[in-house]
Amino acid sequence: MANTYTSLHYHLIFTTKNRERWISQEIEQRIWEYLGGIARQNDMKALQVGGIEDHVHLVVGIPATLAVSKALQLLKGGSCKWIHDTFPNLAHFAWQDGYAAFTVSRSQLPEVINYVAHQREHHRTRPFQEEYRTFLEKHGIEYDERYVWG
């Protein structure tokens, strides 16, 4: 075959360091847009970005030539630097060290995009820890509770 074609979509989740509530509603849209811009600059396709004060969800297409871990490094590192430069009162802002990354089939993209788009509404009734555990269990990921939140 002369060309390579892929459809690699991921649902990415990561939190602020110690799940501190750094991301106010006044600035969240700017942060989501900046994360989308980082994705575009690195040949990813940001389909949806959303979250609340202490975490973010992204639905992205990642090219086969870019490792998921590298994609997260670019997204988190680039946005953290921009947040520090743009919002002086967030000089101590940081993302957590880890992340969650789940593959999303093309047929499930609309559902996952909708889920990410309505994070604030969703978290009125469901805490992040419960949401995160549910994702890990749904995807069959074994975890040790002692290391999930640190």
Contact map, one row per residue, 1 for C-alpha under 8 A:
111100000000000000000000000000000000000000000000000000000000000000000000000000000000000000000000000000000000000000000000000000000000000000000000000000
111100000000000000000000000000000000000000000000000000000000000000000000000000000000000000000000000000000000000000000000000000000000000000000000000000
111110000000000000000000000000000000000000000000000000000000000000000000000000000000000000000000000000000000000000000000000000000000000000000000000000
111111000000000000000000000000000000000000000000000000000000000000000000000000000000000000000000000000000000000000000000000000000000000000000000000000
001111100000000000000000000000000000000000000000000000000000000000000000000000000000000000000000000000000000000000000000000000000000000000000000000000
000111110000000000000000000000000000000000000000000000000000001100000000000000000000000000000000000000000000000000000000000000000000000000000000000000
000011111000000000000000000000000000000000000000000000000000100000000000000000000000000000000000000000000100000000000000000000000000000000000000000000
000001111100000000000000000000000000000000000000000000000000111100000000000000000000000000000000000000110000000000000000000000000000000000000000000000
000000111110000000000000000000000000000000000000000000000011110000000000000000000000000000000000000000111100000000000000000000000000000000000000000000
000000011111000000000000000000000000000000000000000000000111110000000000000000000000000000000000000011110000000000000000000000000000000000000000000000
000000001111100000000000000000000000000000000000000000001111000000000000000000000000000000000000000011110000000100000000000000000000000000000000000000
000000000111110000000000000000000000000000000000000000001111000000000000000000000000000000000000001111000000000000000000000000000000000000000000000000
000000000011111000000000000000000000000000000000000000111100000000000000000000000000000000000000001110000000000000000000000000000000000000000000000000
000000000001111100000000000000000000000000000000000000111000000000000000000000000000000000000011011100000000000000000000000000000000000000000000000000
000000000000111111100000000000000000000000000000000001110000000000000000000000000000000000000011001000000000000000000000000000000000000000000000000000
000000000000011111111100000000000000000000000000000001100000000000000000000000000000000000001111000000000000000000000000000000000000000000000000000000
000000000000001111110000000000000000000000000000000000000000000000000000000000000000000000001111100000000000000000000000000000000000000000000000000000
000000000000001111110000000000000000000000000000000000000000000000000000000000000000000000000001000000000000000000000000000000000000000000000000000011
000000000000001111111000000000000000000000000000000001100000000000000000000000000000000000000001000000000000000000000000000000000000000000000000000000
000000000000000111111100000000000000000000000000000011000000000000000000000000000000000000000000000000000000000000000000000000000000000000000000000000
000000000000000100111111000000000000000000000000000011000000000000000000000000000000000000000000000000000000000000000000000000000000000000000000000000
000000000000000100011111000000000000000000000000000011000000000000000000000000000000000001001000000000000000000000000000000000000000000000000000000000
000000000000000000001111101100000000000000000000000111000000000000000000000000000000000000000000000000000000000000000000000000000000000000000000000000
000000000000000000001111111100000000000000000000000110000000000000000000000000000000000000000000000000000000000000000000000000000000000000000000000000
000000000000000000000011111110000000000000000000000110000000000000000000000000000000000000000000000000000000000000000000000000000000000000000000000000
000000000000000000000001111110000000000000000000000000000000000000000000000000000000000000000000000000000000000000000000000000000000000000000000000000
000000000000000000000011111111100000000000000000000000000000000000000000000000000000000000000000000000000000000000000000000000000000000000000000000000
000000000000000000000011111111110000000000000000000110000000000000000000000000000000000000000000000000000000000000000000000000000000000000000000000000
000000000000000000000000111111111000000000000000000000000000000000000000000000000000000000000000000000000000000000000000000000000000000000000000000000
000000000000000000000000001111111100000000000000000000000000000000000000000000000000000000000000000000000000000000000000000000000000000000000000000000
000000000000000000000000001111111110000000000000000000000000000000000000000000100010000000000000000000000000000000000000000000000000000000000000000000
000000000000000000000000000111111111000000000000110000000000000000000000000000000000000000000000000000000000000000000000000000000000000000000000000000
000000000000000000000000000011111111100000000000100000000000000000000000000000000000000000000000000000000000000000000000000000000000000000000000000000
000000000000000000000000000001111111110000000000000000000000000000000000000000100000000000000000000000000000000000000000000000000000000000000000000000
000000000000000000000000000000111111111000000000100000000000000000000000001000100000000000000000000000000000000000000000000000000000000000000000000000
000000000000000000000000000000011111111100001100100000000000000000000000000000000000000000000000000000000000000000000000000000000000000000000000000000
000000000000000000000000000000001111111110000000000000000000000000000000000000000000000000000000000000000000000000000000000000000000000000000000000000
000000000000000000000000000000000111111111000000000000000000000000000000011001100000000000000000000000000000000000000000000000000000000000000000000000
000000000000000000000000000000000011111111111100000000000001000000000010001000000000000000000000000000000000000000000000000000000000000000000000000000
000000000000000000000000000000000001111111111100000000000000000000000000000000000000000000000000000000000000000000000000000000000000000000000000000000
000000000000000000000000000000000000111111110000000000000000000000000000000000000000000000000000000000000000000000000000000000000000000000000000000000
000000000000000000000000000000000000011111110000000000000000000000000000000000000000000000000000000000000000000000000000000000000000000000000000000000
000000000000000000000000000000000000001111111000000000000000011000000000000000000000000000000000000000000000000000000000000000000000000000000000000000
000000000000000000000000000000000000001111111100000000000001111000000000000000000000000000000000000000000000000000000000000000000000000000000000000000
000000000000000000000000000000000001001100111110000000000001110000000000000000000000000000000000000000000000000000000000000000000000000000000000000000
000000000000000000000000000000000001001100011111100000000111100000000000000000000000000000000000000000000000000000000000000000000000000000000000000000
000000000000000000000000000000000000000000001111100000000111100000000000000000000000000000000000000000000000000010000000000000000000000000000000000000
000000000000000000000000000000000000000000000111110000000111000000000000000000000000000000000000000000000000000010011000000000000000000000000000000000
000000000000000000000000000000011011000000000111111000011110000000000000000000000000000000000000000000000000000000011000000000000000000000000000000000
000000000000000000000000000000010000000000000001111100011100000000000000000000000000000000000000000000000000000000011110000000000000000000000000000000
000000000000000000000000000000000000000000000000111111111000000000000000000000000000000000000000000000000000000000011011000000000000000000000000000000
000000000000000000000011100100000000000000000000011111110000000000000000000000000000000000000000000000000000000000000011000000000000000000000000000000
000000000000000000011111100100000000000000000000001111100000000000000000000000000000000000000000000000000000000000000000000000000000000000000000000000
000000000000001100111110000000000000000000000000001111110000000000000000000000000000000000000000000000000000000000000000000000000000000000000000000000
000000000000111100100000000000000000000000000000001111111000000000000000000000000000000000000000000000000000000000000000000000000000000000000000000000
000000000000111000000000000000000000000000000000111101111100000000000000000000000000000000000000000000000000000000000000000000000000000000000000000000
000000000011110000000000000000000000000000000000111000111110000000000000000000000000000000000000000000000000000000010000000000000000000000000000000000
000000000111100000000000000000000000000000000111110000011111000000000000000000000000000000000000000000000000000000010000000000000000000000000000000000
000000001111000000000000000000000000000000000111100000001111100000000000000000000000000000000000000000000000000110010000000000000000000000000000000000
000000001111000000000000000000000000001000011111000000000111110000000000000000000000000000000000000000000000000000000000000000000000000000000000000000
000000111100000000000000000000000000000000011110000000000011111000000000000000000000000000000000000000000000000000000000000000000000000000000000000000
000000011100000000000000000000000000000000111000000000000001111101010010000000000000000000000000000000000000000000000000000000000000000000000000000000
000001010000000000000000000000000000000000110000000000000000111111000000000000000000000000000000000000000000000000000000000000000000000000000000000000
000001010000000000000000000000000000000000000000000000000000011111100000000000000000000000000000000000000000000000000000000000000000000000000000000000
000000000000000000000000000000000000000000000000000000000000001111100000000000000000000000000000000000000000000000000000000000000000000000000000000000
000000000000000000000000000000000000000000000000000000000000011111110110000000000000000000000000000000000000000000000000000000000000000000000000000000
000000000000000000000000000000000000000000000000000000000000000111111110000000000000000000000000000000000000000000000000000000000000000000000000000000
000000000000000000000000000000000000000000000000000000000000010001111111000000000000000000000000000010000000000000000000000000000000000000000000000000
000000000000000000000000000000000000000000000000000000000000000000111111100000000000000000000000000000000000000000000000000000000000000000000000000000
000000000000000000000000000000000000000000000000000000000000000001111111110000000000000000000000000000000000000000000000000000000000000000000000000000
000000000000000000000000000000000000001000000000000000000000010001111111111000000000000000000000000000000000000000000000000000000000000000000000000000
000000000000000000000000000000000000000000000000000000000000000000011111111100000000000000000000001000000000000000000000000000000000000000000000000000
000000000000000000000000000000000000000000000000000000000000000000001111111111000000000000000000000000000000000000000000000000000000000000000000000000
000000000000000000000000000000000000010000000000000000000000000000000111111111000000000000000000000000000000000000000000000000000000000000000000000000
000000000000000000000000000000000010011000000000000000000000000000000011111111100000000000000000000000000000000000000000000000000000000000000000000000
000000000000000000000000000000000000000000000000000000000000000000000001111111110000000000000010000000000000000000000000000000000000000000000000000000
000000000000000000000000000000000000000000000000000000000000000000000000111111111000000000000000000000000000000000000000000000000000000000000000000000
000000000000000000000000000000000000010000000000000000000000000000000000111111111100000000000000000000000000000000000000000000000000000000000000000000
000000000000000000000000000000100110010000000000000000000000000000000000001111111110000000000000000000000000000000000000000000000000000000000000000000
000000000000000000000000000000000000000000000000000000000000000000000000000111111111000000001110000000000000000000000000000000000000000000000000000000
000000000000000000000000000000000000000000000000000000000000000000000000000011111111100000000000000000000000000000000000000000000000000000000000000000
000000000000000000000000000000000000000000000000000000000000000000000000000001111111110000000000000000000000000000000000000000000000000000000000000000
000000000000000000000000000000100000000000000000000000000000000000000000000000111111111001101000000000000000000000000000000000000000000000000000000000
000000000000000000000000000000000000000000000000000000000000000000000000000000011111111101111000000000000000000000000000000000000000000000000000000000
000000000000000000000000000000000000000000000000000000000000000000000000000000001111111100000000000000000000000000000000000000000000000000000000000000
000000000000000000000000000000000000000000000000000000000000000000000000000000000111111100000000000000000000000000000000000000000000000000000000000000
000000000000000000000000000000000000000000000000000000000000000000000000000000000011111111100000000000000000000000000000000000000000000000000000000000
000000000000000000000000000000000000000000000000000000000000000000000000000000000001111111100000000000000000000000000000000000000000000000000000000000
000000000000000000000000000000000000000000000000000000000000000000000000000000000000001111100000000000000000000000000000000000000000000000000000000000
000000000000000000000100000000000000000000000000000000000000000000000000000000000011001111111000000000000000000000000000000000000000000000000000000000
000000000000000000000000000000000000000000000000000000000000000000000000000000000011001111111000000000000000000000000000000000000000000000000000000000
000000000000000000000000000000000000000000000000000000000000000000000000000000000001000001111100000000000000000000000000000000000000000000000000000000
000000000000000110000100000000000000000000000000000000000000000000000000000000010011000001111110000000000000000000000000000000000000000000000000000000
000000000000000110000000000000000000000000000000000000000000000000000000000000010000000000011111000000000000000000000000000000000000000000000000000000
000000000000011110000000000000000000000000000000000000000000000000000000000100010000000000001111100000000000000000000000000000000000000000000000000000
000000000000011111100000000000000000000000000000000000000000000000000000000000000000000000000111111000000000000000000000000000000000000000000000000000
000000000000000010000000000000000000000000000000000000000000000000000000000000000000000000000011111000000000000000000000000000000000000000000000000000
000000000000010000000000000000000000000000000000000000000000000000000000000000000000000000000001111100000000000000000000000000000000000000000000000000
000000000001111000000000000000000000000000000000000000000000000000000001000000000000000000000001111110000000000000000000000000000000000000000000000000
000000000001110000000000000000000000000000000000000000000000000000000000000000000000000000000000011111000000000000000000000000000000000000000000000000
000000000111100000000000000000000000000000000000000000000000000000010000000000000000000000000000001111100000000000000000000000000000000000000000000000
000000000111000000000000000000000000000000000000000000000000000000000000000000000000000000000000000111110000000000000000000000000000000000100000000000
000000011110000000000000000000000000000000000000000000000000000000000000000000000000000000000000000011111000000000000000000000000000000000000000000000
000000011110000000000000000000000000000000000000000000000000000000000000000000000000000000000000000001111101100100000000000000000000000000000000000000
000000001000000000000000000000000000000000000000000000000000000000000000000000000000000000000000000000111111100000000000000000000000000000000000000000
000000101000000000000000000000000000000000000000000000000000000000000000000000000000000000000000000000011111100000000000000000000000000000000000000000
000000000000000000000000000000000000000000000000000000000000000000000000000000000000000000000000000000001111110000000000000000000000000000000000000000
000000000000000000000000000000000000000000000000000000000000000000000000000000000000000000000000000000011111111100000000000000000000000000000000000000
000000000000000000000000000000000000000000000000000000000000000000000000000000000000000000000000000000011111111110000000000000000000000000000000000000
000000000000000000000000000000000000000000000000000000000000000000000000000000000000000000000000000000000011111111000000000000000000000000000000000000
000000000000000000000000000000000000000000000000000000000000000000000000000000000000000000000000000000000001111111100000000000000000000000000000000000
000000000010000000000000000000000000000000000000000000000010000000000000000000000000000000000000000000010001111111110000000000000000000000000000000000
000000000000000000000000000000000000000000000011000000000010000000000000000000000000000000000000000000000000111111111000000000000000000000000000000000
000000000000000000000000000000000000000000000000000000000000000000000000000000000000000000000000000000000000011111111100000000000000000000000000000000
000000000000000000000000000000000000000000000000000000000000000000000000000000000000000000000000000000000000001111111110000000000000000000000000000000
000000000000000000000000000000000000000000000001111000001110000000000000000000000000000000000000000000000000000111111110000000000000000000000000000000
000000000000000000000000000000000000000000000001111000000000000000000000000000000000000000000000000000000000000011111110000000000000000000000000000000
000000000000000000000000000000000000000000000000010000000000000000000000000000000000000000000000000000000000000001111111110000000000000000000000000000
000000000000000000000000000000000000000000000000011100000000000000000000000000000000000000000000000000000000000000111111111000000000000000000000000000
000000000000000000000000000000000000000000000000001100000000000000000000000000000000000000000000000000000000000000000111111100000000000000000000000000
000000000000000000000000000000000000000000000000000000000000000000000000000000000000000000000000000000000000000000000111111110000000000000000000000000
000000000000000000000000000000000000000000000000000000000000000000000000000000000000000000000000000000000000000000000111111111000000000000000000000000
000000000000000000000000000000000000000000000000000000000000000000000000000000000000000000000000000000000000000000000011111111110000000000000000000000
000000000000000000000000000000000000000000000000000000000000000000000000000000000000000000000000000000000000000000000001111111100000000000000000000000
000000000000000000000000000000000000000000000000000000000000000000000000000000000000000000000000000000000000000000000000111111100000000000000000000000
000000000000000000000000000000000000000000000000000000000000000000000000000000000000000000000000000000000000000000000000011111110110000000000000000000
000000000000000000000000000000000000000000000000000000000000000000000000000000000000000000000000000000000000000000000000001111111110000000000000000000
000000000000000000000000000000000000000000000000000000000000000000000000000000000000000000000000000000000000000000000000001001111111000000000000000000
000000000000000000000000000000000000000000000000000000000000000000000000000000000000000000000000000000000000000000000000000000111111100000000000000000
000000000000000000000000000000000000000000000000000000000000000000000000000000000000000000000000000000000000000000000000000001111111110000000000000000
000000000000000000000000000000000000000000000000000000000000000000000000000000000000000000000000000000000000000000000000000001111111111000000000000000
000000000000000000000000000000000000000000000000000000000000000000000000000000000000000000000000000000000000000000000000000000011111111100000000000000
000000000000000000000000000000000000000000000000000000000000000000000000000000000000000000000000000000000000000000000000000000001111111110000000000000
000000000000000000000000000000000000000000000000000000000000000000000000000000000000000000000000000000000000000000000000000000000111111111000000000000
000000000000000000000000000000000000000000000000000000000000000000000000000000000000000000000000000000000000000000000000000000000011111111100000000000
000000000000000000000000000000000000000000000000000000000000000000000000000000000000000000000000000000000000000000000000000000000001111111111110000000
000000000000000000000000000000000000000000000000000000000000000000000000000000000000000000000000000000000000000000000000000000000000111111111100000000
000000000000000000000000000000000000000000000000000000000000000000000000000000000000000000000000000000000000000000000000000000000000011111111000000000
000000000000000000000000000000000000000000000000000000000000000000000000000000000000000000000000000001000000000000000000000000000000001111111000000000
000000000000000000000000000000000000000000000000000000000000000000000000000000000000000000000000000000000000000000000000000000000000000111111100000000
000000000000000000000000000000000000000000000000000000000000000000000000000000000000000000000000000000000000000000000000000000000000000111111110000000
000000000000000000000000000000000000000000000000000000000000000000000000000000000000000000000000000000000000000000000000000000000000000110011111000000
000000000000000000000000000000000000000000000000000000000000000000000000000000000000000000000000000000000000000000000000000000000000000100001111101100
000000000000000000000000000000000000000000000000000000000000000000000000000000000000000000000000000000000000000000000000000000000000000000000111111100
000000000000000000000000000000000000000000000000000000000000000000000000000000000000000000000000000000000000000000000000000000000000000000000011111110
000000000000000000000000000000000000000000000000000000000000000000000000000000000000000000000000000000000000000000000000000000000000000000000001111111
000000000000000000000000000000000000000000000000000000000000000000000000000000000000000000000000000000000000000000000000000000000000000000000011111111
000000000000000000000000000000000000000000000000000000000000000000000000000000000000000000000000000000000000000000000000000000000000000000000011111111
000000000000000001000000000000000000000000000000000000000000000000000000000000000000000000000000000000000000000000000000000000000000000000000000111111
000000000000000001000000000000000000000000000000000000000000000000000000000000000000000000000000000000000000000000000000000000000000000000000000011111
